[in-house]
Amino acid sequence: MAMGVDGGECVGEPGSSMHGVTGKEQTYAFSVSSAAVPTDETAKFALPVDSEHKAKVFKVFSCANPHMRTFHLCWISFFTCYISTFAAAPLVPIIRDNLNLTKSDIGNAGVASVSGSIFSRLVMGAVCDLLGPRYACAFVVMLCAPTVFCMALISSAAGYITVRFMIGFSLATFVSCQYWMSTMFNGQIIGMVNGTAAGWGNLGGGATQLLMPLLYDIIHKTGATTFTAWRIAFFLPGLLHIIMGIMVLVLGQDLPDGNRAAVQKTGGVSKDKFSKILWYAITNYRTWIFVLLYGYSLGVELTIDNVIAEYFYDRFNLKLRTAGMIAASFGLMNIVSRPFGGVASDWSARLFGMRGRLWTLWILQTFGGACCIWLGLSNNLPMAIIALILFSWGAQSACGATFGVVPFISRRSLGVISGLTGAGGNFGAGLTQLVFFTNNKLSAAKGLTYMGIMTIACTLPVMLLYFPQWGGMFCPPSKSATEETYYTSEYNEEEKSKGMHQNSLKFAESSRSERGGRIASAPTPPNTTPNHDSA
């Protein structure tokens, strides 16, 4: 049987009696208080669920279907895309000699690698809302496989830049990953779940710094020439794309109750108009603040993935594999740092509500910016490594904390908002690399320093975020606002008469936990929504 994070066994299989009725769910390390979020005791899942059939427990070593199986499919597919997108970065010292690349060419290729997914992430959010995350994830992963194989065929700087741009489209799997987790897990643990799924996916950016030089060395030692070995190495990431695309398609499931098309036929999910989904996403000012915030948390992380190996290789006169190992430490920190951001967000929400989540986000991202400045100013290798690790902790934790808040911006437009936020991360990365790392007159060290200053400045708008029912960093909530009024305001009377707002009402019920210490303690029967007193 699968073991949970607390060491407990995962009792029950899909279709068996629900695990949570024993009353033990409070003892799990990563679980939701049953008093805060009622358990639907009529549902039959391997994990205890709420009224939307979202899991209330996160058992990382379990493969319970559908919740934990979906989690593992998400992060592994995203991990695969990170490997392929940044596979060229640790091999740049070899590739640049083979293709006669200039600093400008290398910088433009880095910009291209993260710019491709700006558009694909925007589209991915809409596809998730309309078709479901399973199709969205599987198709992107498999469609990008041929572009990965094309790296073995390029012969010019233009080809190198173009192919890296096209491979970058695969990073749109981040949006399907975060969307999928938000449909499978309860809001009280969504920060941790989103942070872990995305963090372990981002781990691919560090793993590729180790994997690709190792593959290159092995292939080179078997007799391949220097300029042939790096090309052959790209066949492994391409093969991983095909394998993961098939696995997601065959083993994945859109929603706890089944695939989206099947659930729509039974009336469990109402068909929505894309124009309405898009409208409520782009007219919510919180969306655009998070686009900016993520541009300088994930954005700086993607920038570092592209430039850090070459930076250490050139500045400290290191060997290729040594520079790659140091660069890998930045990406590998994702295994703990991004989940930490999600856990910190969830923990602060339990104590202080949404206001705690916002403060956590501001502190982590500002800390990351300060350490980025320190990295740019470091003149000796040990201090530079320490600064790099602390910088990675701050920036990656901020990414996790960001998606501890994003699922609460809108229930109806979650996919589009996730897509816009994710695209903001890539836009920030592309802009940062273009401004600070493609100019021959600006050293990489100064570029890092300026990037840190930019991060601190672009984190300040988090202070403008305000939820009427929960408040903001400095402002208390409105006494007349409730979760129901906030989430149902996205539907007109005609849509409400058709019952399109019912899932938003269920989400409003579970999101009462974002009141923090003010949360009502009385449990609510499944599939109903209480009339709240003024918050």
N, C-alpha and C positions, 0 to 999 in steps of 0.2 A: 504493500500500500504506500501511497505517497505520503511523505512527511511534511507537515506544515512548518512554518518558521519558528513555531514555539516548540517543535519536537513532537507534537501530537499527530496521531494517525488520521488520515482522511477517511472517515467512516462513511460508507455508502458509495454507490456508483451511480452514474446517470440513470434516472428512471426509478431509483430506489427511494425509500423514505428519506425525507429531508434531514440533513445532518444536524441542523440547528435546534431541533426541538428538545434536545437533552438539556438545554440551558447552559451548556459549556462554552458558548461562543464568546462570552465576556473574558474568558481566560486566554484567548488567542492574542499573540503579540500585536498583530495587525488586524483588528476587528472593530466593528461599530457597536457602540453601546445600544442594546436592544431597547432601553427606555427612550433613547433619542430617536431611533429609527425602528419602527415595528417590523417584526419578521412575518413574512407571509407563510403561515404554517400549512397552507393548502398546496403550495408549490412543491414539486418533486425534483430537487437538484442535489448534487453532491455537496454543495456548500449552502449555508443559510442565505436567504435572499430577502430583499425588501419588496414593497408592493409593485415595483417595476420589474421584479425578478433580477435585479442587479445584486451581485454578490456582496455580502457584508463582511466577508473574511478574505484576506489575501494570503494564500499559502504557496509560497514561491517554489517549493519543491514538489508541488502537486501538478498533475496534468488533467485534473477533473474537467470533464466536458460539460458545458461549453466555456466556462469562465477562464479557467487556468490554461486550457489548451489554446484559447485565443490569445492569451497573454504571451505564451511562448512563441506562437507563430508570428505575432507582431514584432517582438523585439529581434528575433532571429532574421526575419526578412529585412528589417531596417538595418541591422548589423551588416548584412550582406551588401546592401546598397552603399553603406559608408565605406566598406572595404574597397569597392570598385571605384567610387568617386574620388577617393584620395590615394589610390594605389600608385599613381604616378609621382606623388609628392616625394617619397623617400628615395625614388630613383632618379630624381631630377639631375643630380651631378653626372649620371651616365647618359641620360636622355639628351641633355643639353649639348653634350659633345657629339652625339650621334646625329642630331638634327641641326646643329649649329645655332642653338637658340640664344637670343640675347636676354638681358635682364627684363627688358620690356616684354618680350615674348613669354617668358616664364610668368611674369606678373599678370599679363592678359589671360593666360591659360588658367591661372588661379581664379581670376575674376569670372571667367567663363564657366568654370566647374561648379560654382555656387550660384551663378546667375540663371542657368538653365532651369533650375527648379522653382524660380520665382513664378513663372507662368504655370508650371505643372502643379505646384502646390495650390494655386488659386483654383485651377480646374479640379484638382483632387477633392477639395472641400465640397464643391457642388456635386461631384459624382458620388461621394459618400452619402450626402443628403438624399440623393435621388435613386441611386442603384444599390447602395450599401457598401461597406468597407471591404468586403471579401473580394468582389470583382475589381474594385478600384486598386487594391493592393496587388493582387495577382497579375493583372494586366500590365501595370507599370513595371513590375519586376521583370516579367518575361519580355516585354517590348524593348527594354533597355539592354538585354543580353547581347544582341548583335553589335551594339555600339561598343561594348566592352571588348569583344573579339576584334573589332576594327583597330584597336590600339596597336595590334601586331602588324598592321599594314601601312601605317602612316610614314611619310617620308619628308615632311616639311613642317615648318612652324605653323602654317595655316591649317594643315591637317591635324596637328597636335591640339591646337586651340579648339577647332571645331568638334573633334571627338570628345574632348573633355567637357565641352558645353553639353553635348548630347547625353553623355553618361550622367551628368548632374541632374537630369530630369528624374532619375530614380529616387532622389532624396525626397520626392513628394510622398513616399511611403511614410514619412513622419506624420503627415496629416491623417492618413488612414489609421496609423498606430494610435494616435491620441484620441481620435474620434471613436475608434473601436473600444478602447479601454473605458471611455466615458459611457458607452452603452452597456458595458458588462459589470461595472463596479460602482458601488454606492458613493455618493458625494463626500462622505466623511473620510474615506480613505483614497479618494481619487488623486489627491496630490502625490501620495506615495506611489500609487500604482502607475500613474502617468510618468512620474519621475523615474521609476525603475525601468519601465518599458523603453522610454526614450534614452535613458542613461546607458542601459546595456546595449541599445542599438548604436548610440554614439561611440560606444567602446570600439566599434569597427574602425573609427578614425585613428585610434591608438594601435589596434591590432595590426592594421595594414602597414604601419611604420616598422613593425617587426617582421611581419609575414613576407612582404614583397622583397626586402633585401635578402632574407633567408632563401626564398625561392630562387632569386637571381643567383645567389652563391652556389646553390645546389645544381642548378642548370648549367652554370658556367663551368663548374668542376667536372661535369659529365662530358665536356668537350665542346660545348657551344661557344661561339665567339662572344665577346663583350656586348656587341651591338645586336646580337641575336637572342642572347639569354633574357634580356629584359622584355623583349617582345613575347617570347614563349610564356613568361611568367603571368601574362594577363589572361591566359586561358583558364586558369583556376577561378578567378572571380566571375568570369563569364559563365562557367559551368554552375557555380553556386546560384546564380540568378535563375537559371532554368529549373534547378531542383527546388528552390524555395517557391517559385511561382506555382509550380504544380502542387506542392504541399499545401499552400494557402488555399488554392482552388478546391482541392479534394477534402481537406480536413477542416477548413474554416467554416464559421457560422456567423452571420451578420449580427443576430440578436440572441438574447438568452432563450427565446422561444422558437428560434428557427431562422432560416434565411429570409431576407426582407420581402421578396416576392411572395413567398408562401404565407408569411404573417399578414401581408396586405390583403390577400384573398380571404383570410378569415376575419378581417376587420380589426386585427390587433394593432395595426399601424395605418394611419390615414394617409392617403396620397396628398402631397402638398404641391403648391405652385412654386417653381423656382424663383419667379419674380418676387413673390412675397418673402421667401427665405433670404434672397439677396438684399431686399429693401431693409429688412429689420437688422441685417448685419451691418450694412454700410451707414445706416442712420444712427447707430449706437456709438456715441463718441468714445466709449470705453474700448471699442474694437481698435481704433486708430492709435490710442495710447499704447496698447499692447503690441501693435505692429512696430512702433518705435522702440519700446522696451526690449522686445525680442531681437530687434535689429542690433542691439548692443549687448546681448548676452550670447545667444546662439551665433550672432554675426561675428563677434570677435573670436568665438571658438572655431568657427569654420575658417576664419582668416589664419589663425594660428596653425590649424591642421595643414594649411598650404605652405606656410613660410618658415615654420619653426625648425625643421630638419636642416634646411639650407642655411638658416641663420646661425645655428650652432656649428655647422660644418665649416662655414666661412669665417665667422668671428673668432672662434676658439681653436681653429686648425685641427679639427677632430677627424677621425676616420669615418667613412660613410656609415658603417654599422653602429658605431658609438653615437654619432649624431642621431641616427634613427632610433636608438634605444632611449635617448633622452627625450626626443620628440614624442615617442610612444607613451612616456609617462604622463604627458598631458592628456591624451585621449583615454588612456587606461584608467585615469582617475574617475571616469564616468561610472565605473562599476559601483562606486560609493558616493561620489559627490552629488550627482544629479538626483539619485534616490534620497539623499540627505535633504536636498532642497524641498522635495515633495513631503518628506516626513516632517520637516520643520514647519512647513506650511500647514499641514494637517494638525500638528500638535498645537501651534499657536492659535488655530481656529477653534480648537476645543476649549482653550482658555479665554480667548479674546474675540472669537468670531472672525468675520471677514476682515475686520480692522487689523487683527493679528497677522493675517495672511499678507496684507499690503505692507505692513512694517517689515515683515520677514523678507519680502521681495526686495524692498529698498535697501535694507542693510546688506544682504548678500551681494547684490549687483554692484553697489558702491564699493564694497570691500574688494571685489574682483577688479574693478577699475583701478583702485589704488595699487594693487599688486602688479597690474600690467605696467603702470608707470615705473614701479620698482624694477621690473624685469628689463625695461629699456635702459635704465640707468646703471644696471649692474655691469661691472667691468671684469669680474673674475668668475670662473666657471661654477664653483660651489654656490655662490650667492645667486647666480642666474638660475641655477636648478631649483633652489629653494623658492625663489620668486615665481618661477614657472609653475611649481606644484601648488602654491597658495593661490596664484592667479586662476589656475584650472579649477580649484575648489570653489572659489567665489563665483566665477562665470557659469560653471556647470550647475552649481546649486541654484543659482538664480533662474536658470532654464527650468529646473524642476519646480521651483516656487511659482514661476509664471503660469505653468499649466496646472497649478493648484487653484488658480483663480479663473482662468479662461472658461472652464466648463460652466461657470455660474453666470457668465455674461448674458447668455441667451440659451433657452432650451430649444427653441424653434430653429435657430440659425447656427447651431453648434458647428456643423461641418464647414460652412463658409467662413465663420469667424476663426476656426482653427486653421483653415487654409490661408486666410489673410495674415494671421499671426506668424505662421510658418514661413510664408513668403517674405514677411518683413525681416525675418532672420537672415534669409538668403540675400535680400536686397541690401541689408546692412553690411553683410560680408563683402558683397561685390563692390559697394561704394567705398568701404574702408580700404580694401586692397587697391582699388583704383587710385584713391587719393594718397595713401601712405606707402604703398609698396610697389608701385610701378614707375616712380619718378627716380631717375638716375641721380638727381641732386640730393635726394633724401635718403639717408642711411636707414637700414632696417631697425637699428636701435632707436633712432628718433621716431620712426614710424610707430614702434611699440609704445613709446612714451605718449605720443599724441593720441594714439588709439585709447589709452587708458584715460586720458583727460576727457575725451569724447564720451567714453562710457559713463563716467561720473555725471557729466552734464545731461546726457540723454536719459538718465535714470530719474531725474528730478520730477518729471511729469506724473510719476506714480502718486504724488501728493494730490493730484487733481481727480483721482478716481473716487467715485462716491456711489454707493448703492443705497437708495432711499430706505430700504428695510434693514440695512446693516450698518450704514455709515461709511466713513472714510478714515484716512490716517488721523486727521485732526478734528473731524466733524462727527457728532453722534447721529444715530439714525432718526428718521422722521417718526414721530409718535403714531402717525396714522397709516404708515406703510406696512404692508404685509407681503410675504412671499407670493401669495396667490395673485394679488393685484399686479405685482411686477411681471410675473411670467405670463399671465393671461392677457396682459395689455397688448401682446403681439397678435391677438386674434380679434376680429370684429364680431358683431353679434350673429351674423349669418354663419360664420365659421364655428362659433360656439354652439349654435343650434344643431350643427352637424356632429358635435362631439369632438372636433379636431383638437380641442384644448385639453382633453382628458389626461394625456401623458404629461403635459406641463403642470397640471394640478398635482399629479403624483410626484413629480420632481420637486414642486414647491413644498410638498409635505416633508420630503426627506431633506431638503435644503434648510429646514428650520435650524439645523445644527449650526449654521453659520451665524447664529445670534450669539454663540459663545456661552458665556455664563448666564445669559438671559433665556436660554432654551427651556421650553416647557418640558416637564418630566413625564407627563401622562402619555402612555402609549396610544397609538391610533390604530384601529382595526385595518387590515389590508384592504386596498382598493377604495378607500374613502379618504376624504380630505376634511380636516376639522375647520371650524370657524374660529380663527385666532382672535384673541384680544389684541388691542393695539400694542404694537411692539415697542 
